[in-house]
């Protein structure tokens, strides 16, 4: 049986980029757990929206969450 390679890890830096873009010296574990909680919450709230990717970017005191979805009207509402 052959060795299995993660397709995202194989393409990082070549075709794909990281799903979370931030750097932390001291609070790395807290930020990582917060990212996981954000992804889990969004996934549970809008399961039927067809979410393909959630990107999280952190600046000094801000968090930007980009949600790539097939049905954006479900997330932002019918009137936008």
PyMOL commands that place a pseudoatom at each C-alpha (Angstrom):
pseudoatom trace, name=CA, resn=UNK, resi=1, chain=A, elem=C, hetatm=0, pos=[0.000, 0.000, 0.000]
pseudoatom trace, name=CA, resn=UNK, resi=2, chain=A, elem=C, hetatm=0, pos=[1.360, 3.453, -0.960]
pseudoatom trace, name=CA, resn=UNK, resi=3, chain=A, elem=C, hetatm=0, pos=[1.961, 6.427, 1.253]
pseudoatom trace, name=CA, resn=UNK, resi=4, chain=A, elem=C, hetatm=0, pos=[-0.871, 8.925, 1.482]
pseudoatom trace, name=CA, resn=UNK, resi=5, chain=A, elem=C, hetatm=0, pos=[-0.168, 12.622, 0.991]
pseudoatom trace, name=CA, resn=UNK, resi=6, chain=A, elem=C, hetatm=0, pos=[-2.504, 15.419, 2.100]
pseudoatom trace, name=CA, resn=UNK, resi=7, chain=A, elem=C, hetatm=0, pos=[-3.465, 17.305, -1.087]
pseudoatom trace, name=CA, resn=UNK, resi=8, chain=A, elem=C, hetatm=0, pos=[-3.612, 20.684, 0.680]
pseudoatom trace, name=CA, resn=UNK, resi=9, chain=A, elem=C, hetatm=0, pos=[-0.245, 20.236, 2.385]
pseudoatom trace, name=CA, resn=UNK, resi=10, chain=A, elem=C, hetatm=0, pos=[1.326, 19.199, -0.898]
pseudoatom trace, name=CA, resn=UNK, resi=11, chain=A, elem=C, hetatm=0, pos=[0.150, 22.361, -2.686]
pseudoatom trace, name=CA, resn=UNK, resi=12, chain=A, elem=C, hetatm=0, pos=[0.747, 24.940, 0.073]
pseudoatom trace, name=CA, resn=UNK, resi=13, chain=A, elem=C, hetatm=0, pos=[2.882, 27.730, -1.249]
pseudoatom trace, name=CA, resn=UNK, resi=14, chain=A, elem=C, hetatm=0, pos=[2.551, 26.579, -4.858]
pseudoatom trace, name=CA, resn=UNK, resi=15, chain=A, elem=C, hetatm=0, pos=[-1.131, 26.635, -5.788]
pseudoatom trace, name=CA, resn=UNK, resi=16, chain=A, elem=C, hetatm=0, pos=[-2.956, 27.177, -2.508]
pseudoatom trace, name=CA, resn=UNK, resi=17, chain=A, elem=C, hetatm=0, pos=[-2.362, 29.399, 0.489]
pseudoatom trace, name=CA, resn=UNK, resi=18, chain=A, elem=C, hetatm=0, pos=[-3.007, 28.935, 4.183]
pseudoatom trace, name=CA, resn=UNK, resi=19, chain=A, elem=C, hetatm=0, pos=[-6.616, 29.041, 5.374]
pseudoatom trace, name=CA, resn=UNK, resi=20, chain=A, elem=C, hetatm=0, pos=[-5.598, 31.208, 8.353]
pseudoatom trace, name=CA, resn=UNK, resi=21, chain=A, elem=C, hetatm=0, pos=[-3.190, 34.088, 7.875]
pseudoatom trace, name=CA, resn=UNK, resi=22, chain=A, elem=C, hetatm=0, pos=[-1.756, 35.496, 11.098]
pseudoatom trace, name=CA, resn=UNK, resi=23, chain=A, elem=C, hetatm=0, pos=[1.298, 35.351, 13.305]
pseudoatom trace, name=CA, resn=UNK, resi=24, chain=A, elem=C, hetatm=0, pos=[1.484, 35.265, 17.084]
pseudoatom trace, name=CA, resn=UNK, resi=25, chain=A, elem=C, hetatm=0, pos=[4.396, 34.861, 19.459]
pseudoatom trace, name=CA, resn=UNK, resi=26, chain=A, elem=C, hetatm=0, pos=[2.614, 34.446, 22.781]
pseudoatom trace, name=CA, resn=UNK, resi=27, chain=A, elem=C, hetatm=0, pos=[-1.085, 33.675, 22.200]
pseudoatom trace, name=CA, resn=UNK, resi=28, chain=A, elem=C, hetatm=0, pos=[-0.656, 31.131, 19.427]
pseudoatom trace, name=CA, resn=UNK, resi=29, chain=A, elem=C, hetatm=0, pos=[-2.660, 28.375, 21.130]
pseudoatom trace, name=CA, resn=UNK, resi=30, chain=A, elem=C, hetatm=0, pos=[-5.490, 30.740, 22.102]
pseudoatom trace, name=CA, resn=UNK, resi=31, chain=A, elem=C, hetatm=0, pos=[-5.706, 32.143, 18.567]
pseudoatom trace, name=CA, resn=UNK, resi=32, chain=A, elem=C, hetatm=0, pos=[-5.704, 28.664, 17.073]
pseudoatom trace, name=CA, resn=UNK, resi=33, chain=A, elem=C, hetatm=0, pos=[-8.513, 27.494, 19.359]
pseudoatom trace, name=CA, resn=UNK, resi=34, chain=A, elem=C, hetatm=0, pos=[-10.471, 30.655, 18.592]
pseudoatom trace, name=CA, resn=UNK, resi=35, chain=A, elem=C, hetatm=0, pos=[-10.094, 29.980, 14.842]
pseudoatom trace, name=CA, resn=UNK, resi=36, chain=A, elem=C, hetatm=0, pos=[-11.402, 26.455, 15.331]
pseudoatom trace, name=CA, resn=UNK, resi=37, chain=A, elem=C, hetatm=0, pos=[-14.383, 27.734, 17.350]
pseudoatom trace, name=CA, resn=UNK, resi=38, chain=A, elem=C, hetatm=0, pos=[-15.169, 30.326, 14.634]
pseudoatom trace, name=CA, resn=UNK, resi=39, chain=A, elem=C, hetatm=0, pos=[-15.075, 27.677, 11.894]
pseudoatom trace, name=CA, resn=UNK, resi=40, chain=A, elem=C, hetatm=0, pos=[-17.235, 25.284, 13.923]
pseudoatom trace, name=CA, resn=UNK, resi=41, chain=A, elem=C, hetatm=0, pos=[-19.796, 28.000, 14.760]
pseudoatom trace, name=CA, resn=UNK, resi=42, chain=A, elem=C, hetatm=0, pos=[-20.130, 29.167, 11.150]
pseudoatom trace, name=CA, resn=UNK, resi=43, chain=A, elem=C, hetatm=0, pos=[-20.353, 25.581, 9.943]
pseudoatom trace, name=CA, resn=UNK, resi=44, chain=A, elem=C, hetatm=0, pos=[-23.109, 24.727, 12.406]
pseudoatom trace, name=CA, resn=UNK, resi=45, chain=A, elem=C, hetatm=0, pos=[-25.126, 27.912, 11.807]
pseudoatom trace, name=CA, resn=UNK, resi=46, chain=A, elem=C, hetatm=0, pos=[-25.338, 27.673, 8.015]
pseudoatom trace, name=CA, resn=UNK, resi=47, chain=A, elem=C, hetatm=0, pos=[-24.855, 24.005, 7.146]
pseudoatom trace, name=CA, resn=UNK, resi=48, chain=A, elem=C, hetatm=0, pos=[-27.026, 24.178, 4.035]
pseudoatom trace, name=CA, resn=UNK, resi=49, chain=A, elem=C, hetatm=0, pos=[-25.258, 27.231, 2.506]
pseudoatom trace, name=CA, resn=UNK, resi=50, chain=A, elem=C, hetatm=0, pos=[-22.660, 25.154, 0.676]
pseudoatom trace, name=CA, resn=UNK, resi=51, chain=A, elem=C, hetatm=0, pos=[-19.563, 26.545, 2.403]
pseudoatom trace, name=CA, resn=UNK, resi=52, chain=A, elem=C, hetatm=0, pos=[-16.384, 25.468, 0.644]
pseudoatom trace, name=CA, resn=UNK, resi=53, chain=A, elem=C, hetatm=0, pos=[-13.773, 27.516, 2.471]
pseudoatom trace, name=CA, resn=UNK, resi=54, chain=A, elem=C, hetatm=0, pos=[-13.434, 29.827, 5.481]
pseudoatom trace, name=CA, resn=UNK, resi=55, chain=A, elem=C, hetatm=0, pos=[-10.397, 32.125, 5.554]
pseudoatom trace, name=CA, resn=UNK, resi=56, chain=A, elem=C, hetatm=0, pos=[-9.368, 33.943, 8.723]
pseudoatom trace, name=CA, resn=UNK, resi=57, chain=A, elem=C, hetatm=0, pos=[-6.995, 36.920, 8.744]
pseudoatom trace, name=CA, resn=UNK, resi=58, chain=A, elem=C, hetatm=0, pos=[-5.850, 38.674, 11.901]
pseudoatom trace, name=CA, resn=UNK, resi=59, chain=A, elem=C, hetatm=0, pos=[-4.381, 42.150, 12.233]
pseudoatom trace, name=CA, resn=UNK, resi=60, chain=A, elem=C, hetatm=0, pos=[-3.330, 43.767, 15.509]
pseudoatom trace, name=CA, resn=UNK, resi=61, chain=A, elem=C, hetatm=0, pos=[-6.824, 44.011, 16.988]
pseudoatom trace, name=CA, resn=UNK, resi=62, chain=A, elem=C, hetatm=0, pos=[-9.115, 42.952, 14.129]
pseudoatom trace, name=CA, resn=UNK, resi=63, chain=A, elem=C, hetatm=0, pos=[-10.291, 39.657, 12.682]
pseudoatom trace, name=CA, resn=UNK, resi=64, chain=A, elem=C, hetatm=0, pos=[-11.447, 39.356, 9.067]
pseudoatom trace, name=CA, resn=UNK, resi=65, chain=A, elem=C, hetatm=0, pos=[-13.403, 36.224, 8.147]
pseudoatom trace, name=CA, resn=UNK, resi=66, chain=A, elem=C, hetatm=0, pos=[-13.952, 35.455, 4.449]
pseudoatom trace, name=CA, resn=UNK, resi=67, chain=A, elem=C, hetatm=0, pos=[-16.579, 32.815, 3.722]
pseudoatom trace, name=CA, resn=UNK, resi=68, chain=A, elem=C, hetatm=0, pos=[-16.582, 31.182, 0.285]
pseudoatom trace, name=CA, resn=UNK, resi=69, chain=A, elem=C, hetatm=0, pos=[-20.029, 29.760, -0.345]
pseudoatom trace, name=CA, resn=UNK, resi=70, chain=A, elem=C, hetatm=0, pos=[-22.212, 28.564, -3.193]
pseudoatom trace, name=CA, resn=UNK, resi=71, chain=A, elem=C, hetatm=0, pos=[-25.333, 30.217, -1.752]
pseudoatom trace, name=CA, resn=UNK, resi=72, chain=A, elem=C, hetatm=0, pos=[-24.449, 33.632, -0.326]
pseudoatom trace, name=CA, resn=UNK, resi=73, chain=A, elem=C, hetatm=0, pos=[-28.095, 34.704, -0.011]
pseudoatom trace, name=CA, resn=UNK, resi=74, chain=A, elem=C, hetatm=0, pos=[-28.558, 32.299, 2.879]
pseudoatom trace, name=CA, resn=UNK, resi=75, chain=A, elem=C, hetatm=0, pos=[-25.700, 33.866, 4.838]
pseudoatom trace, name=CA, resn=UNK, resi=76, chain=A, elem=C, hetatm=0, pos=[-26.267, 37.571, 4.169]
pseudoatom trace, name=CA, resn=UNK, resi=77, chain=A, elem=C, hetatm=0, pos=[-30.033, 37.438, 3.783]
pseudoatom trace, name=CA, resn=UNK, resi=78, chain=A, elem=C, hetatm=0, pos=[-32.326, 37.980, 0.827]
pseudoatom trace, name=CA, resn=UNK, resi=79, chain=A, elem=C, hetatm=0, pos=[-32.093, 41.789, 0.923]
pseudoatom trace, name=CA, resn=UNK, resi=80, chain=A, elem=C, hetatm=0, pos=[-28.335, 41.868, 1.409]
for i in range(1, 80): cmd.bond("trace and resi %d" % i, "trace and resi %d" % (i + 1))
show_as sticks, trace
zoom trace
